[in-house]
Amino acid sequence: MGAENASNSSSEPRGGDTEFQTQVVLNVYDLTPANNYTSWIGFGIFHSGIEVHGMEYGFGAHDFPISGVFEVEPKNCPGFIFRCSIPLGLVNMPPAEFRAFLERMASDYHGNTYHLISKNCNHFTDDIAWRLTGKHIPGWVNRLARLGALCSCLLPESLQVTTVKQLPEYHAHPDDDGVECLSVTTHEQTESDDDQDKLLASLSTCGSDVAFIKEVQR
């Protein structure tokens, strides 16, 4: 059975063996403090990540045609305000198998394909949740995208493209020890595995808690 169809029932792990059973959790964040005033009527602007095997995985925007899937410590995605956790169900999958599954998914979620309305972080978490548990994330988490699809003119220009807060620019800068950390400034496409390795390393090590997942081809 492939990883994409690892569990169609969140309460019944594969084969009855619970050795690698883990909870799939949706962690939801506020993109703006205004959510405190609008969420009670069912409207807000949210980021979400999926927590599996003790790490959280999300999807963010950058300018390059490689993986925009990243991992962070649970409930600690930089630049966002943690709101709540929602258990989605159980899955029984070894960590190595889950990692391979995630790396294959990353090939469908390049940073330069991120779009607030049609392909955002909540679409990513919904996709993972469905493949792992057979459940979708709650509708209110991505309601903005559905409303925006009906009338994008209602959205502020500043929200047309949303990025993980530490990712929009890639320039050289000193780290906490005063050592200059080189980051990416080119917009040229990178095709080879070596280029991808170098780019992901640059994006992941410059004073950020975000580590990108290297994609593998299906």
VONUNU-624023 format. One record per residue (C-alpha): x negated, y, z; residue number from 1. Coordinates in Angstrom, 1 decimal. Layout:
REM VONUNU-624023
> X; Y; Z; NUM
...
END
This chain:
REM VONUNU-624023
> 0.0; 0.0; 0.0; 1
> -1.4; 3.4; -1.0; 2
> -2.0; 6.2; 1.5; 3
> 0.6; 8.4; -0.2; 4
> 3.2; 5.8; 0.8; 5
> 1.6; 4.9; 4.1; 6
> 4.8; 5.2; 6.0; 7
> 8.4; 5.8; 4.9; 8
> 9.7; 5.5; 8.4; 9
> 8.0; 7.7; 11.0; 10
> 9.1; 5.4; 13.9; 11
> 7.9; 2.1; 12.4; 12
> 4.1; 2.0; 11.8; 13
> 2.9; -0.4; 9.1; 14
> 2.7; -4.0; 9.9; 15
> 3.7; -3.5; 13.5; 16
> 0.1; -2.8; 14.4; 17
> -0.3; 0.4; 16.4; 18
> -4.1; 0.5; 16.7; 19
> -4.3; 3.7; 14.6; 20
> -0.9; 5.1; 15.4; 21
> -0.9; 8.9; 15.6; 22
> 1.7; 11.6; 15.9; 23
> 2.1; 13.9; 12.8; 24
> 2.7; 17.4; 14.2; 25
> 3.7; 20.6; 12.4; 26
> 2.0; 23.6; 14.0; 27
> 3.7; 26.9; 13.1; 28
> 2.2; 30.4; 13.3; 29
> 3.5; 33.9; 12.9; 30
> 2.0; 36.0; 10.1; 31
> 3.4; 39.1; 11.7; 32
> 4.6; 40.2; 15.2; 33
> 7.8; 41.2; 13.5; 34
> 8.9; 37.6; 13.6; 35
> 9.7; 38.1; 17.2; 36
> 12.6; 40.4; 16.1; 37
> 13.7; 38.5; 13.0; 38
> 13.3; 34.8; 13.8; 39
> 16.4; 34.7; 15.9; 40
> 18.5; 35.3; 12.7; 41
> 16.6; 32.5; 10.9; 42
> 14.1; 34.7; 9.0; 43
> 10.4; 35.1; 9.5; 44
> 7.0; 34.9; 7.8; 45
> 5.2; 31.8; 8.8; 46
> 2.0; 29.8; 8.3; 47
> 1.9; 26.1; 9.1; 48
> -0.6; 23.3; 9.4; 49
> -0.3; 19.6; 9.9; 50
> -2.0; 18.0; 12.9; 51
> -3.1; 14.4; 12.5; 52
> -5.8; 12.4; 14.4; 53
> -6.7; 15.4; 16.6; 54
> -7.4; 18.0; 13.8; 55
> -5.1; 20.4; 11.9; 56
> -5.0; 20.8; 8.1; 57
> -3.8; 23.7; 6.1; 58
> -3.9; 25.3; 2.7; 59
> -5.2; 28.8; 2.0; 60
> -6.1; 31.1; -0.9; 61
> -9.5; 31.8; -2.3; 62
> -10.8; 32.8; -5.7; 63
> -12.3; 29.5; -6.8; 64
> -11.0; 26.4; -8.7; 65
> -11.8; 24.0; -5.9; 66
> -10.1; 22.7; -2.7; 67
> -8.2; 25.2; -0.6; 68
> -7.4; 22.6; 2.0; 69
> -9.2; 23.2; 5.3; 70
> -9.4; 21.9; 8.8; 71
> -9.4; 23.7; 12.1; 72
> -8.9; 22.9; 15.8; 73
> -5.2; 22.3; 16.4; 74
> -3.1; 25.5; 17.2; 75
> -6.2; 27.7; 16.5; 76
> -5.9; 28.7; 12.8; 77
> -7.9; 32.0; 12.6; 78
> -5.9; 35.2; 11.9; 79
> -2.5; 33.8; 12.8; 80
> -0.4; 33.8; 16.0; 81
> 0.5; 30.3; 17.2; 82
> 4.3; 30.0; 17.7; 83
> 5.2; 26.3; 18.2; 84
> 4.6; 22.6; 17.5; 85
> 7.1; 20.3; 16.0; 86
> 6.6; 16.5; 16.1; 87
> 7.5; 15.0; 12.8; 88
> 7.0; 11.3; 13.5; 89
> 4.4; 8.6; 13.9; 90
> 2.1; 7.2; 11.2; 91
> -0.3; 4.2; 11.6; 92
> -3.3; 5.0; 9.4; 93
> -7.0; 4.7; 10.3; 94
> -8.8; 8.1; 10.3; 95
> -11.0; 7.2; 7.4; 96
> -8.0; 6.2; 5.3; 97
> -6.3; 9.5; 6.2; 98
> -9.4; 11.4; 5.2; 99
> -9.5; 9.7; 1.8; 100
> -5.8; 10.5; 1.4; 101
> -6.4; 14.2; 2.2; 102
> -9.4; 14.5; -0.1; 103
> -7.2; 13.1; -3.0; 104
> -4.5; 15.6; -2.1; 105
> -7.0; 18.5; -2.1; 106
> -7.4; 18.1; -5.9; 107
> -3.8; 19.3; -6.2; 108
> -4.4; 22.3; -3.9; 109
> -7.1; 24.5; -5.3; 110
> -7.6; 27.9; -3.5; 111
> -7.1; 29.9; -6.7; 112
> -3.6; 28.2; -7.3; 113
> -2.2; 29.5; -4.0; 114
> 1.0; 31.5; -4.5; 115
> 3.3; 32.8; -1.7; 116
> 6.5; 31.8; -3.5; 117
> 5.7; 28.7; -5.4; 118
> 2.7; 27.0; -3.8; 119
> 1.9; 28.2; -0.3; 120
> 0.7; 26.7; 3.0; 121
> 4.2; 25.5; 3.9; 122
> 4.6; 23.7; 0.6; 123
> 1.4; 21.9; 1.4; 124
> 2.5; 20.8; 4.9; 125
> 5.9; 19.8; 3.6; 126
> 4.1; 17.6; 0.9; 127
> 1.9; 15.9; 3.5; 128
> 4.8; 15.4; 5.9; 129
> 6.9; 13.8; 3.2; 130
> 4.2; 11.5; 2.1; 131
> 3.2; 10.4; 5.6; 132
> 6.6; 10.2; 7.4; 133
> 9.3; 10.5; 4.8; 134
> 10.5; 13.7; 6.5; 135
> 10.4; 17.3; 5.3; 136
> 9.4; 20.2; 7.5; 137
> 12.2; 22.4; 8.9; 138
> 13.8; 24.6; 6.3; 139
> 13.3; 27.8; 8.3; 140
> 9.5; 27.5; 8.1; 141
> 9.4; 28.3; 4.3; 142
> 12.7; 30.2; 3.9; 143
> 10.7; 33.3; 2.8; 144
> 9.5; 31.4; -0.3; 145
> 13.0; 30.3; -1.3; 146
> 14.4; 33.8; -0.9; 147
> 11.4; 35.2; -2.7; 148
> 12.0; 32.8; -5.6; 149
> 15.4; 34.4; -6.0; 150
> 14.2; 38.0; -5.9; 151
> 10.5; 38.6; -5.5; 152
> 11.0; 42.3; -5.7; 153
> 12.2; 42.1; -2.1; 154
> 8.8; 41.1; -0.9; 155
> 6.2; 43.8; 0.1; 156
> 3.3; 44.0; -2.3; 157
> 0.9; 43.1; 0.6; 158
> 2.6; 39.7; 0.9; 159
> 2.5; 38.7; -2.7; 160
> -0.8; 36.8; -2.1; 161
> -1.5; 35.5; 1.4; 162
> -4.9; 34.2; 2.4; 163
> -6.4; 32.6; 5.5; 164
> -7.6; 35.7; 7.2; 165
> -11.3; 34.9; 7.1; 166
> -11.4; 34.0; 3.4; 167
> -10.6; 36.9; 1.1; 168
> -14.2; 38.2; 0.6; 169
> -17.5; 36.3; 0.5; 170
> -20.5; 38.5; 1.2; 171
> -23.8; 38.2; 3.0; 172
> -23.6; 39.1; 6.6; 173
> -25.5; 38.4; 9.8; 174
> -24.2; 35.8; 12.3; 175
> -24.2; 36.2; 16.0; 176
> -27.9; 35.5; 16.2; 177
> -28.7; 38.1; 13.7; 178
> -29.5; 35.5; 11.0; 179
> -28.2; 36.5; 7.6; 180
> -25.6; 34.0; 6.3; 181
> -25.2; 33.9; 2.5; 182
> -21.7; 33.6; 1.1; 183
> -20.3; 33.4; -2.4; 184
> -19.8; 36.5; -4.5; 185
> -19.4; 35.0; -7.9; 186
> -16.1; 34.3; -9.6; 187
> -17.5; 31.8; -12.1; 188
> -15.8; 28.4; -12.2; 189
> -17.8; 25.5; -10.6; 190
> -17.4; 22.1; -12.2; 191
> -20.0; 19.8; -10.8; 192
> -20.1; 18.0; -7.4; 193
> -23.3; 19.9; -6.5; 194
> -21.7; 23.2; -7.2; 195
> -18.7; 22.2; -5.1; 196
> -20.9; 21.1; -2.2; 197
> -22.8; 24.4; -2.2; 198
> -19.6; 26.5; -2.5; 199
> -17.8; 24.7; 0.3; 200
> -20.8; 24.9; 2.5; 201
> -21.0; 28.7; 1.9; 202
> -17.3; 29.1; 2.7; 203
> -17.4; 26.9; 5.8; 204
> -20.5; 28.1; 7.7; 205
> -20.5; 31.8; 7.8; 206
> -19.2; 32.4; 11.3; 207
> -15.8; 30.8; 10.6; 208
> -13.9; 28.1; 12.4; 209
> -12.4; 27.0; 9.1; 210
> -14.0; 24.0; 7.3; 211
> -12.9; 23.2; 3.8; 212
> -12.1; 19.6; 2.7; 213
> -14.0; 18.4; -0.3; 214
> -11.7; 17.1; -3.0; 215
> -12.1; 13.8; -4.8; 216
> -10.5; 13.0; -8.1; 217
> -7.5; 10.6; -8.1; 218
END
